[in-house]
Amino acid sequence: MEKKYPSSLILAAKLIVLFLTVALAHFLKGVLVPLMFALIISIMLYPVCDFLERLKLPRAAASIIAVIFASLVLSGLMYFIVHQVIVIGKDGQDIANNFGRIYDSIQEWFESTFNLEPGELTNRIREEAHNSLSSVGKYLTTVFSSAGGTLANGILVPLYTFFLLYYRDFFKDFLIQAIKGAPAEKVMETVNKIYHVIQSYLLGLVIVMGIVAVLNTVGLLIMGLEYAWFFGTLAAILILIPYIGVAIGSLIPALFALATMESYWYALGVIGWFQVVQFLEGNFITPNIVGGKVSLNPLVAIISLILGGMLFGLAGLILAIPMVAVIKVVFEMTAATQPFSFLIGEPDQEHLQRHSYDFLLKKHKLDKKGDKKKE
């Protein structure tokens, strides 16, 4: 007779396993971060590799060509950003002088308006900045500390990507053998669904970034801001970092406009236009292009971003949403984990209506007191 353990003991064991898994992931982040990036890139490159194989190319050659193609695209994008930063940096002294004059004007206005002593504003700002940095410094250090390590291990990403493409059927066979609780067809269905979700999400994200880059640039060109294409494209790329990326993307050109244009209204115009573009992107562009491919609960998405930043730094902010989407698909595979997939997913409209409680009772056949209805 199979021994039954108390539910509290089972819950405690699951929490311990979860804690140890998170701790191990943090300890192994130097290996896991490049591997997760490679996994996402390999899924995105699978159609390219499959197309080359249908042209009678060997799998090894097709995998190498696909990786080289992705490396050239990413290298070109990096070259564009670095080159533009160097060009803008040549005017760095003039920009710094303009910022100095702007700060002096602000300081004089505050001193005359609020009867402050000369230099008192500077001392107060320095004191407040010190207090603020002491509270957020640890978190920012955690977020950005792994960026250098990720770049240093960047050579591993194309290497991992090649092997994930080359050995993809071998890994699928391993998953079928390893997951004993689900039939082989269910495992393959889940793998194919992961491929579809990631590919649809990333392709839609690239299209959204392209549209946002054009909209950003058009607004900056109308305002006459220099390097409009660079700032517009950079802000679009920062969409990869949900929520905070948009804020950073609008702040950089606003500060540049404040330092280089004749009036501060240009900086306000930059922020205003980027907010309009963000509104269009969040309410019309992304829902119609990406749609429900990665329909995550917004609360879960925010928590995953915080945890991703704590565990893996800046890379974790980028990886959080697609990785949670993969976890959601995996949880759908078995009946025991389907409730967690339901929790991660976006609520139905019925859960958000005024009479949603009545819908809940009807769905689970409960009476008004929450008890099971008698048949």
C-alpha positions in Angstrom: 0.0 0.0 0.0 1.4 3.4 -1.0 2.2 5.6 1.9 0.5 9.0 1.9 2.3 12.0 3.3 0.6 15.0 5.0 -0.2 17.9 2.5 1.8 20.3 4.7 4.9 18.1 4.4 4.5 17.9 0.6 4.1 21.7 0.4 7.1 22.3 2.5 9.2 19.9 0.3 8.0 21.8 -2.8 9.0 25.1 -1.3 12.4 23.8 -0.4 13.0 22.5 -3.9 11.9 25.8 -5.4 14.2 27.7 -3.1 17.2 25.4 -3.9 16.4 25.7 -7.7 16.4 29.5 -7.5 19.6 29.5 -5.5 21.3 27.1 -7.9 20.1 29.3 -10.9 21.7 32.4 -9.3 24.9 30.5 -8.6 25.1 29.2 -12.2 24.0 32.4 -13.9 27.3 32.6 -15.7 26.4 29.5 -17.6 22.6 29.8 -17.7 22.4 33.4 -19.1 24.3 32.6 -22.3 22.5 29.3 -22.6 19.1 30.9 -22.3 20.0 33.6 -24.9 21.2 30.8 -27.2 18.0 28.8 -26.7 15.9 31.8 -27.8 18.1 32.6 -30.7 18.2 29.0 -31.9 14.4 28.8 -31.8 14.3 32.0 -33.9 16.8 30.7 -36.3 15.2 27.3 -36.7 13.1 28.3 -39.9 16.4 29.6 -41.5 18.2 26.4 -40.7 15.3 24.2 -41.8 15.1 26.2 -45.1 18.8 25.6 -45.8 18.4 21.9 -45.0 15.6 21.6 -47.5 18.1 23.0 -50.1 20.1 19.8 -49.5 22.7 21.4 -47.2 24.0 19.2 -44.4 22.6 20.1 -41.0 26.1 21.2 -39.7 26.5 23.6 -42.6 23.0 24.9 -42.3 23.4 25.5 -38.6 26.8 27.3 -39.1 25.3 29.6 -41.8 22.3 30.4 -39.7 24.5 31.3 -36.7 26.8 33.5 -38.9 23.7 35.2 -40.4 22.5 36.1 -36.9 26.0 37.2 -35.7 26.3 39.6 -38.7 22.9 41.1 -38.0 23.6 41.7 -34.3 27.2 42.9 -35.1 25.8 45.4 -37.6 23.3 46.7 -35.0 26.1 47.0 -32.4 28.3 48.8 -34.8 25.6 51.3 -35.6 25.0 52.1 -31.9 28.7 52.3 -31.0 29.6 54.4 -34.1 26.8 56.9 -33.3 27.9 57.1 -29.7 31.4 57.9 -30.8 30.2 60.6 -33.2 28.0 62.2 -30.5 30.9 62.0 -28.0 33.0 64.3 -30.2 30.6 67.1 -29.1 30.8 66.0 -25.5 32.5 69.1 -24.2 29.9 71.5 -25.8 27.1 69.4 -24.4 28.7 69.4 -20.9 29.1 73.2 -21.0 25.4 73.6 -22.0 24.3 71.4 -19.1 26.4 73.5 -16.8 24.7 76.7 -18.0 21.3 75.1 -17.6 22.0 73.9 -14.1 23.3 77.4 -13.1 20.1 78.9 -14.5 17.9 76.5 -12.5 19.9 77.1 -9.4 19.6 80.9 -9.7 15.8 80.6 -10.2 15.4 78.4 -7.1 17.6 80.7 -4.9 15.7 83.8 -5.9 12.2 82.2 -5.7 12.6 80.3 -2.4 15.2 82.7 -0.7 17.9 80.0 -0.6 21.5 80.8 0.3 24.0 80.5 -2.6 25.1 76.9 -3.0 22.3 75.6 -0.6 20.4 74.0 -3.5 23.6 72.1 -4.6 24.2 70.8 -1.0 20.5 69.7 -0.7 20.6 67.9 -4.1 23.9 66.2 -3.1 22.4 65.1 0.2 19.2 63.8 -1.3 21.1 62.0 -4.1 23.4 60.3 -1.5 20.4 59.1 0.5 18.6 57.8 -2.6 21.7 56.1 -4.0 22.3 54.3 -0.7 18.9 52.7 -0.9 18.8 51.8 -4.6 22.5 51.3 -5.2 22.5 47.6 -4.2 19.6 46.8 -6.5 21.2 48.6 -9.5 24.5 46.9 -8.7 22.7 43.5 -8.9 20.9 44.5 -12.1 23.9 45.7 -14.0 26.8 43.7 -12.5 26.2 40.7 -14.7 26.2 42.7 -18.0 30.0 42.7 -18.2 30.2 38.9 -17.5 27.6 38.3 -20.2 29.5 40.3 -22.7 32.7 38.6 -21.7 31.1 35.2 -22.3 29.4 36.4 -25.5 31.5 33.9 -27.6 29.5 31.1 -25.9 26.2 32.3 -27.3 26.9 31.5 -30.9 28.6 28.3 -29.9 25.6 27.2 -27.8 23.2 28.3 -30.6 25.0 26.1 -33.1 24.8 23.0 -31.0 21.2 23.6 -30.1 20.4 23.8 -33.8 22.6 20.8 -34.8 21.5 18.5 -31.9 17.8 19.7 -31.8 16.3 16.3 -32.6 18.7 14.6 -30.2 17.5 16.9 -27.4 13.8 16.3 -28.3 14.5 12.5 -28.0 16.0 13.1 -24.6 12.9 15.1 -23.4 10.6 12.3 -24.6 12.6 9.7 -22.6 13.1 12.0 -19.5 9.5 13.1 -19.1 7.8 9.9 -18.0 4.6 11.5 -16.8 3.4 12.5 -20.3 3.1 10.6 -23.6 5.6 11.2 -26.4 3.0 13.0 -28.5 2.2 15.4 -25.7 5.9 16.2 -25.2 6.4 16.9 -28.9 3.2 19.0 -28.9 4.6 21.1 -26.1 8.0 21.5 -27.8 6.3 22.6 -31.0 4.1 25.0 -29.1 7.2 26.5 -27.4 8.8 27.0 -30.8 5.6 28.7 -32.1 5.2 31.0 -29.1 8.8 32.2 -29.0 9.0 32.6 -32.8 5.7 34.5 -33.0 6.6 36.7 -30.0 10.1 37.6 -31.3 9.0 38.2 -34.8 6.2 40.4 -33.6 8.6 42.2 -31.3 11.0 42.9 -34.1 8.1 44.3 -36.3 6.9 46.5 -33.3 10.4 47.8 -32.8 10.7 48.7 -36.4 7.4 50.6 -36.4 8.3 52.4 -33.1 11.8 53.3 -34.4 10.2 55.0 -37.5 7.6 56.8 -35.4 10.2 58.0 -32.9 12.5 59.2 -35.6 9.8 61.0 -37.5 8.9 63.0 -34.4 12.6 63.9 -33.7 13.2 64.9 -37.3 10.1 67.2 -37.2 11.6 68.9 -34.0 14.9 69.2 -35.8 16.9 67.1 -33.3 20.3 65.9 -34.4 21.0 62.1 -34.7 17.2 61.5 -34.9 17.7 58.0 -36.4 20.0 57.0 -33.6 17.8 58.1 -30.7 14.7 56.8 -32.4 16.2 53.4 -33.0 17.9 53.2 -29.6 14.5 53.9 -27.9 12.9 51.1 -30.0 15.6 48.6 -29.1 15.1 49.4 -25.4 11.6 48.0 -25.7 13.4 44.7 -25.0 13.5 45.8 -21.4 9.8 46.1 -20.6 8.4 49.1 -18.7 11.7 50.8 -17.8 13.2 50.6 -21.3 10.7 53.0 -22.7 11.4 55.6 -19.9 15.2 55.3 -20.5 14.6 55.6 -24.3 12.7 58.8 -24.0 15.0 60.4 -21.3 18.2 60.1 -23.3 17.0 62.2 -26.3 15.2 64.6 -24.0 18.4 65.3 -22.1 20.2 65.7 -25.5 17.6 68.2 -26.7 17.9 70.1 -23.4 21.6 70.4 -23.9 21.7 71.2 -27.6 18.4 73.0 -28.5 17.6 76.7 -27.8 14.5 76.1 -25.6 13.6 73.5 -23.0 10.3 73.1 -24.8 12.1 70.8 -27.2 12.9 68.4 -24.4 9.3 68.5 -23.2 8.3 67.9 -26.8 10.5 64.8 -27.1 9.1 63.3 -23.9 5.5 64.1 -25.0 6.0 62.6 -28.4 7.6 59.4 -27.0 4.6 59.1 -24.6 2.3 59.3 -27.6 4.3 56.6 -29.4 4.3 54.5 -26.2 0.5 54.8 -26.0 0.1 53.8 -29.6 2.5 50.9 -29.1 0.9 49.6 -25.9 -2.7 49.9 -27.0 -2.7 49.4 -30.8 0.6 48.3 -32.3 1.6 45.5 -30.0 -1.9 44.0 -29.4 -2.5 43.8 -33.2 0.9 42.4 -34.1 2.0 40.3 -31.2 -1.6 39.7 -30.0 -2.0 36.9 -27.5 1.1 34.9 -28.3 2.5 35.6 -24.9 -0.6 36.4 -22.9 0.9 36.8 -19.4 -0.7 38.1 -16.2 0.6 41.7 -15.9 1.3 41.1 -12.2 3.2 37.9 -13.0 5.1 39.8 -15.7 6.2 42.6 -13.2 7.2 40.0 -10.6 9.2 38.0 -13.2 11.0 41.2 -14.3 12.0 41.9 -10.7 13.1 38.3 -10.1 14.9 38.2 -13.4 16.8 41.4 -12.5 17.7 40.1 -9.1 18.9 36.7 -10.4 20.6 37.5 -13.7 21.0 41.3 -13.7 20.3 43.3 -16.9 20.1 40.1 -19.0 17.4 38.8 -16.7 15.2 41.8 -17.5 15.4 40.9 -21.2 15.0 37.2 -20.7 12.2 37.3 -18.1 9.1 37.6 -20.4 10.1 34.9 -23.0 11.3 32.5 -20.2 8.0 32.9 -18.3 6.1 32.3 -21.5 8.1 29.0 -22.0 7.3 28.0 -18.4 3.6 28.7 -19.0 3.6 26.3 -22.0 5.5 23.6 -20.0 3.0 23.9 -17.2 0.2 23.2 -19.6 1.6 19.8 -20.3 0.4 17.9 -17.2 -2.8 18.1 -15.2 -0.9 18.7 -11.9 0.7 21.9 -13.2 -2.1 23.3 -15.3 -3.4 25.5 -12.5 0.0 27.3 -12.4 -0.2 27.9 -16.2 -3.7 29.3 -15.6 -2.3 31.6 -12.9 0.6 32.9 -15.1 -1.8 33.5 -18.0 -3.9 36.6 -18.6 -7.4 36.5 -16.9 -10.4 36.1 -19.1 -12.9 39.0 -19.4 -15.3 37.0 -17.3 -12.9 37.3 -14.3 -12.9 41.1 -14.6 -16.6 41.9 -14.9 -18.8 43.3 -12.1 -20.6 39.9 -11.8 -17.4 37.8 -12.0 -18.1 36.1 -8.7 -21.3 34.7 -10.1 -19.4 33.5 -13.1 -16.9 31.8 -10.7 -19.7 30.0 -8.8 -21.4 28.9 -12.0 -18.1 27.6 -13.5 -17.3 25.4 -10.5 -20.9 24.5 -9.6 -20.9 26.2 -6.2 -23.8 27.9 -4.3 -23.7 31.4 -2.9 -21.9 30.2 0.2 -19.2 28.6 -1.8 -20.3 25.0 -1.1 -20.7 22.4 -3.7 -24.2 22.3 -5.2 -26.2 19.2 -4.6 -26.9 17.3 -7.8 
